[in-house]
Amino acid sequence: MLFAVLALCWAGGGAQAEEHRLRTDGRINGLPARLVLDTGVSFPLATPKRAMPKFSLSMDSGRSVDPSAAAVIQGFSKPVRIELAPAYVAEDAVFAILEDGPETIDWDMDAVIGWPGMAGNQLHYSRRKQIVLFGQHIQLDMRGWATFPILNSNVLVFDAGGKGQPLPVLIDTGWSGGVQLSPELWKAWRTQNGGRVHTLFSFFSPASGFAVKEQVFARRIRIGNATFSNVLVSEAPPHEASGSIPPVASLGLAAFANHELLIDGASRKVHIAPADGAAVIPDYNRLGATFMPGTMTATVAAGSPAAAADLRDGDVLIAIDGLAPADYASKLTTHSVWEQPAGTAVTLTLNRAGQRIIRRVVLQNFLDQPGD
């Protein structure tokens, strides 16, 4: 079983954090594979459909898909060989085959190890200390850490509420973002924080397609008995498949940029502590406009550098510094073009209602700044 695979695989071992992903290397059918540890996935193993030819995977027509997961997966593979360091080999690994989504989506991985395949282990993540440990016996000084029980779900959900008032919160290590609140919780929080300037980000969800959401910086946000500092907050997409227990909030890796996280699957507990040192500035869209993949049509946030440079909703991006957007992005090391450092100047060529226009914009830290 995959539970035993991972219990043996990372005992005393480590993984790597890359672009806010937790990845490790393995082999599928003898070929090198990049795997991501993703507590937000409800299958022990999963891979995008486009990776099937690479690893000679074939669909198992005898296994049906639960209707509730039909928007996310197409089916399951026939058993294949998987090797995970340091010395485990399984001949009967089965992958859930994920829907690819649009060609504009870059998966940046070959396969996913989901929460059911990780649940018997411990995971220690500290972005400031550059620590990612995954195994069975991680020893830490837990004094001053807040502790929360893990709920019985097919993804990693912990209870941030008090006795008799459960408050389920999802930890999604496969997502690089910050805090997402349920639509109801977001509406209440945004009403209380309506004066804050926001930026924008676009994303793809198998359940709801492409969407654009506001993103607001919060020095402090309290979700039940859990408190997070210096995080970006946004609304979770509606009708998102989020496991057997719908959460009121979801936490990506960036939510822990100013915290330390220990997931103890064997003891069914999550431990969170503030990190030492100066506050980390979370990366965000410093342009304040987003361009929908495919059409490259703009949505612009009021009060942003993009708005100040006279970018408008509906403008279509043609070029950045004279290069096609994809060619410009390929030369960068940042996760996003608009997450380049403050002070970066870009010249944008746009189509506005059939007219070609050029606007020069300087990326800025225009959201509230972190504090202790």
N, C-alpha and C positions, 0 to 999 in steps of 0.2 A: 504493500500500500504506500501511497505517496507520503503519508504522515511519517512513516518510518524512513523513507528516502531522505527527507529533509532533516529529521532528527539526527541521522548519521552524517549527512552531508556537511552541515555547518557547525558541528560540535567543536567549539573552540575556534571557529574560523571567522572570516570577515567577509564583507561585501564592500562595494564602492558606491559613493554618491556621485552622480554625474548629471549636471543640469537638473538638480533637484529630483533625480530618480535614484532608487536603490537597485543597483544591478549586480549581477554576478554572471560568470561565464560557465557554460556547460557545452554539451554536445548532444545533438538530436540526430539519430540515425548516422552517427559518426562524423557529422559536420559541426563546426564551431557555431555556437548560438549565444546570443546575448539575451539573458533572462532578467526580468524586473520583478522585484518583490512588491506585490500589490495587495494590500489588505482590503481594498475595496472590490476585489473580484471574488465571486462566490464559487468558482470552480478551482480545484486543485491545480490544474494546468490549463492554459488557454493560449491560443495563437491566432493572429489575423489570417483570414482566408488567403491573402496574397502570399503568405509565407509557406503555404502547403507545397507548391512545386519545389521550392528550395530544399525541403527536407523529405521529399517523396512521401508526403502524407496523403492518405486517401480517406474519404468519408465513410463512416460506418452506417450504412443504410438501415441497419437493424435497430439503431438507437434513436428514439424519438426525442423531440425537444419540448420541454414544458412550455405551454402557450405564454406564460408570463415572461419567458426569456426569449421569445421569438424575435423581438426587435433588436436583440443584442447578439445572439449566436445563431449560426446556421445548422449546427449539428455537432457531432463528435467524430474524432478520428478513430481509425482502427488502431490497435495497440502498436506502439513503436518503441524503439530503443532510446533511452535517455541516460546520459552520464552527468553526474554532478560531483564536483570536487568535494572532498579529496579522493574518495575511492568507492563511489556507489554507482552501480549499473542496474537499470531496470529494463527488462525486455517488454513490459506490458503497460507502458505509460500511455494514457489516453488524454488527448487535448480537446477542450471545447473550442470550436472554430468560430471566431468572432467575425461579425460583419465588418467589412473593410471600411465602409464609409467613403466619402469622396476621395478622389486622387490627390486632393490638396492636403490631406491629412498625412503627416509623417509620423509613423508609429515609433520610430527611434528604438526599436527592440524587435526581437524575433519571437519571444514568448513571455508569458506571465506566469509566475507562481502566485496563486491566489491564497486567500486566508485559510481555506480548509487544508492546504498543504503546508501552512506555516504555524498553525494554531498550537502545536505541541512545543514550540520553541520560544526563546526570548529574542527581542530585538531592541538594541540600544542605539538611539540616534541623537547625535549632538552636532548640529551644523557648525557652531562656533569652534568646537574642539576638533572638527573634521573626523568624527568617530561614527562608524557604522559597524556594529557587531551583531552577528546573528548566530545563535547557538543554544546550548542547553544550560550552561552554567556561567552566566555573567554575574560577577560580583561587584556591587556598587554600594557606596554609603548612602542609604536612603533617608537619612535624617533631613527633615524639611521638605520632603516630597509629598505631594498630594496623591492619594490613592483612590482609584475608582474600580468598581467591579465590571468585568466584561460580561455582557449579556449573551444569551444563547441565540446567536444569529449566524447566518452563513457568510457574513462579512464582519469586520471588526467594529463592533458597536459597544461602547461603554456607557454606564449609567452615571450622568452628571447631576442627577437629582438627589433629593433627600429620601428619608424613609417613607415609604408609601406613596411617593411621588416620582416615579421613574422619569428620567429625561434622557432619551437615547441620543448619543452623539457618535457619528461615524468618523473613524480615522482612516483616511484613504492615502496610503503611501505611494500609490501610483499616480497621484495628482500633485503637481508642483505648486499649486496655488495656496491661498490662505484659508479664510473662514467663509463658508457658505451657509446662509441661514435659510430655513424653510420660508416660502412666500409669506406666511402669516407672521413669523418672527421677524423677517426682514422689514415688513411693512411697519411693525411696531417700533423696531429699532431705528428705521430711517425717519420716522415721524419725530422721534426724540433727537435725532441728529440731522435734521433737515438742512441746516446751514452749512454743512461741510461740502467742500468742493469735491467732485468726483472725477475719476478717469473712466476709461472704457476698456473692455476686453471682449473679444469674440472667441467662440469655442464651438466645437461640434459635439452633439450628444446623439447617440443612436435613437433615443426615444423622441427627441424634439428637433433634430437637425441643427443647422447653424443658428446661433443666437448672439445677441450683443447685450451685455449687462454692465450696469454701473459698478464701480469699485471704489470704496471709500477707505481712507486710512483711519485706524482707531488706535489711540495710545493704550486704551484698556477696553476689553469687552468681556463681560461675564456671561457665561452660559451655565445656568444652574450653579453648581458649586465649583465649576472650573473657570479660571480667569486666565486670559491671554493678553499679552502686551505687544504693542507695535506690530499690528497685523493689518492686512488688507481684508476688507469685509465686502461680500457681495451676496446677491440672492441666488439660491440654488435653482436650477431649471425645474419647471413643473413636470410631474409625471416621470421623474427619473427613476429607473430601476435601481434601487439602493439596498437590496437585501430583504430578508424576511421581516425585519423590524424597521419601519420607516423612521429615519432620524430627524430630529429638529434642527440639526446642524451637521456640517461635514468639515473636517479639518484635513487640509493637504499639508505637504511637508513644510511649506513656507509659514504655516501657522506655528511651527516649532522653531523658527529661526532664532527666537529669543528665549527658548526653553530647552530643556532636556527631556527626552521621552524614553521610557522603558516599557515595552509591551511584554508582559509575562504570560504567555499563552497557557503554560502548564498550570500556573496558579490562578488563572482567570482574573488577572488584575492589570490595570494600566496605571503607571506612575508618571507624574509630570512635575517638573521643578523649574523655577526661573534659572536661566543661565547666568553665569558670572560675566562681568565685563561690560563694555559699552554696548548700547543698543545697536542692533543690525538694522540698516535701512533696507526694507524689502524692495525688491525690483518691481517696477510697474511700468505701465505705458506712459512715458514722459512726454509723449506728443499730445495725448488727450483725444485722439481720433483713432478709429479702427476702420479697416477696409475689408469688407466681406470677401473671403476667399471665393475665387471663381469670377465674380463680377468686379471685384476691387472697388465697390461703391462705399463711400465714406459715411460714417456716423460720427458726429463731432460733439464733444462735451463742452457745455458752456463754461467760460472762465478758464479754458485750457490754452496752452501755447498754440494749438491748432486753430482755435477760435480767434485768438489775437492776430494770427497771420492770415485771417480771412479764408480759412478752409470752411466749407459748408456741407451740410448733409446732401448726399446725392452726387458730390464730386467723384469722378472716377480716376483712380491713380494709374498713371501711365509709366512713370519712371521716377527713380530716386537717384539724384546726382548723375543723371543721364543714363542710368542703367535700368533695365527691366527689374521690377521689384524682386523677383526670384534670384536674379544674378547678383544684385546688391546684397541680399541676405546671405548668399552662399559665401561671401567674403568675410562674414562676421563670426565672432566667437560667442556673442551674446545669444541668449535663448530667443530673443525677439529683436527685430530692427528698432522698435520703439523703446526698448529697455537699455539702449546704449546710455553711457554716462551723461549726466546733466552737463550742458554746454556744447554737446555735439550738434553741429549745424547740418541740416539736410536741405537740399533743393528739390522740391517736388514738382513734377510735371503732371498736370491734371486736365481732364476733360470736363468742362462745365457746360452742359446743355449744348454740346457741339462745338464749343469754343475751347481752344487750347490755352491754358494759363499756367504760369509758373509762380510758386510761392516758396520763399525761404523761411524755414522754421528752425528755431533753436530749442532742443529738448531741455526741459526744466524739471526740477523737483518742486512741482507746484502744489502737491498735496501737503497736508500738515506733516511736520517732521517728527521723528520718533523722540520719545522722552522716557525717563525712568518712571 
